[in-house]
Amino acid sequence: MTIKENILEILDDIKKYSPNPEKVKLVAVTKYVDSDTIKEVLKTGVNILGENKVQVIEEKRKELPENEYDIKWHFIGNLQKNKVKYIASYIDIIHSINKLSLAEEIDKRAKSHNRKIDVLLEINISEEESKEGYILKELLEDIPKLLKLENINICGLMTMAPFEEDEEKIRTIFRNLRLLKEKWNKEYFNGQLKELSMGMSQDYKIALEEGATLIRVGSKIYK
Ligand SMILES: *Cc1c(COP(=O)(O)O)cnc(C)c1O
């Protein structure tokens, strides 16, 4: 299948599986491909691109300059504090806040650019050792401090399901993230959590059914 056909299929699945398709955006994960392939993606009208390495975004931004291409770059990987400064002026959403010190650094860099950066709190719902993201207990301790950071806008939650076959386990993880968002909107966030970033090539349909608003799909686009 072509890139275009794959993307059309995913956009169609959003309508099929999501209870609120108008709230859902596709993040085309481009970490596997070069700028020429990205141009094929952009031609379909999809312009939210997910990358997990700062240096790679920097290189691709040079090849896809702002004055020619309207791209919203989303950072979806493990972000090192010392790299935040490179992306702070332009990054659209950082999906992967997994510790207070990282949030503080993003806040500081956003302030120096006179902007507020949208971020998501990444939660390791399954508490697997191998996974990135906050353990719930640690995040709960940090919430009051995170809420005081004025130059980040915590606009939602993100998780990665384990690579498993068991659909019900994956579904439970996505559902728990949605329930957490609903609960925390009342308890701490006064309704400001809008986004649920969950679902990848293998499991985005389940994520859509469970209320995902940002699906991060990579490999399926290039098959
Ligand atoms: C690579 C990646 C994706 C996309 O995964 P696919 O299985 O290729 O769709 C989504 N989210 C994160 C955080 C990733 O690193």
The ligand as an SDF file (V2000), in Angstrom:
LIG
                    3D

 15 15  0  0  0  0  0  0  0  0999 V2000
    7.9210    4.7020   17.6520 C   0  0  0  0  0  0  0  0  0  0  0  0
    6.8530    5.2050   18.5530 C   0  0  0  0  0  0  0  0  0  0  0  0
    5.5170    5.1570   18.1690 C   0  0  0  0  0  0  0  0  0  0  0  0
    5.0510    4.5640   16.8650 C   0  0  0  0  0  0  0  0  0  0  0  0
    5.1090    3.1630   16.9250 O   0  0  0  0  0  0  0  0  0  0  0  0
    4.6070    2.2460   15.7070 P   0  0  0  0  0  0  0  0  0  0  0  0
    4.4590    0.9140   16.3350 O   0  0  0  0  0  0  0  0  0  0  0  0
    5.6640    2.3110   14.6780 O   0  0  0  0  0  0  0  0  0  0  0  0
    3.3210    2.7980   15.2410 O   0  0  0  0  0  0  0  0  0  0  0  0
    4.5780    5.6740   19.0460 C   0  0  0  0  0  0  0  0  0  0  0  0
    4.9320    6.1990   20.2410 N   0  0  0  0  0  0  0  0  0  0  0  0
    6.2040    6.2550   20.6390 C   0  0  0  0  0  0  0  0  0  0  0  0
    6.5180    6.8450   21.9700 C   0  0  0  0  0  0  0  0  0  0  0  0
    7.2070    5.7560   19.8230 C   0  0  0  0  0  0  0  0  0  0  0  0
    8.4790    5.8110   20.2470 O   0  0  0  0  0  0  0  0  0  0  0  0
  1  2  1  0
  2  3  1  0
  2 14  2  0
  3  4  1  0
  3 10  2  0
  4  5  1  0
  5  6  1  0
  6  7  2  0
  6  8  1  0
  6  9  1  0
 10 11  1  0
 11 12  2  0
 12 13  1  0
 12 14  1  0
 14 15  1  0
M  END
$$$$
